[in-house]
């Protein structure tokens, strides 16, 4: 029996977007750049749909595959969170050419959380005539045609749709469909960025260059509202060159600058995992035990909740703050508040032990 994953009659789009400042037309030996985005809109049947992206490659008809995005640990994202904003994932330099093929490497399962809070991992169907195939180590690839010209002037966009209304359940598996999508919708959306990298060329209180694991560089701007946090203990910290950081903020595709709202300094001892990081809406507050419950809109650092809601516990060492930057306390947390929580997830108790709670004002 086959059933659709999305609700009937819903306009449903998830996309990876490649944006090049090099432009349409042109050619020769010039080199242009591509930026990478994801976006989505989703029905209310599954308020959380978690996918993991490892790699994006593009190629021309006669050319070899060129990687434009790489994350060896995988970037987990919740598709419904991207209903109104496109997420910038980084940039890539490419020779000017007409690129006609794209290939994505994904985790070979989707994590679905339904409206009742029930979570399950559903495997993607491979070899079902939809371009998906096995890639080993819990991943799969999907290849599909594109039409994107990178030239030596202007800009070029590539939108890749996760066509979720047409995802089908076939037994226990999901037959997915991914294709080139609508460019106009992308251009009308707000853009935000979430990038991991190393700080270089730091100008205190002004900005820095963020060198991503791929070696590509993105300019990050700082302002008086930027929250700069230690992953080790949640306290405010001073930035320095060569720190590894995770940056979230607003992306300006014309100026090609990421204005940071939060900079998380990954200052944990070598060998320890990155901190869990969840963003969402507070649905319950327990003042007596100083805990609260968050319904995630998104999660970072590879953390993917299995439940619809995540309990957050706090302690005397938990640091609270507002964004824009200002001090806060546990008492500032209320039902309906939008929060970022950085800490360690305890799978046994299904709770996150918070080091830092950032409340959006």
Steps between C-alpha positions, in 0.01 A plus 500: 500500500626847412416812698619856457718646773363854463137594550285508187457840343795659680765701320814329617856590404837428646805611315871532489587816313832575334548872447789631289618859491671419174182534300325364196680497171873550461750217469865453423746440781334728756418374847174575679362414841191319624318539830293216644159517661215280622132594519165329549127523568312215664155383605402458863489119475865472602613812690852358504670330205875462558736441209881486502706650219865406452603614155387691190677460164438650158631417153474615142411261218862415429649586836580314817313540826603804706410518869334827601400394853661251742425413862653172612284490814183585308284811529165407656211731423127501567324571172190678642726754674593627156147593394564875494878531483779361285807379690840591360742209537821645354665592173705328232735614221437339162625540143258691279283241326147372444435247778245238401517237775476507878566223751416506869630265770244458778439285804300203375217556750261782585394554859127576513319639806121511463247734658456265796871514578585153372844476336636238263783456250378408154752370241514658158423264211811445289498383141132581454546690174521838674876556477582372850772243560706364790826671598609305810543595864133584546483739204349507154534720192245652268587642158276724290523747207550873558546808285739749662747722319793638698656785304748775573244770594164531674341211681341160445261301718429130532202383705478129580159387628433222747153447349344382826130485394608225262711305748327164528502229763554164334480251783751616761699711251462849357526556127638854477511737205753782464509735203597850392250748641369852485752785504253782551377367834857485629574860405192618693603324822701626796843341530684385810827318547641238737863422439785319673857613447820656632550871573763695305558873445308591815405865550357514854136621510508536121529155341722218378558259215356154563701223335269204450624138510504505120750789510247750363467835675188692606508848651322533836392837643459565874290765672391605849220240497719198418507236776842329530485182708741231624380148416688367804309691768250733333669820616581797282845476346742716303564407139851427374661392177512121442198428720254249352151651509144430394336819369130576454361820356352687205652448157518783245548334158582831330768615745594134569522566873360294789395731786532283809228480762672215688864384490557173686870441575577125488749501788445145627802275565616299200310177449176613661192526276363835394228634730134436427322814384127532454285797397127509555194617695445450873179302563525431875688651796557322834620769739534254788763285332627785279435314178303568185388325182588610146332402175796510258491700183856396426801335656870540428830322552356172369232480773167358378223465760289184484212657692277789398607686816829514691523549875771744608644488853697788650732532799688760698766506227259558209549845346195691376493791259293689246551561131561786422767465768392566859508303828203279594390247763291184506200714595516667156401170335128476425268291288522617140853637533746427218825358635838360400632236740863384500592201715535124513218263408445205734343221295404299811284774649415651159594842636750768414719629781534870417825693519358809331141610434456794261154659497388695194337831582 
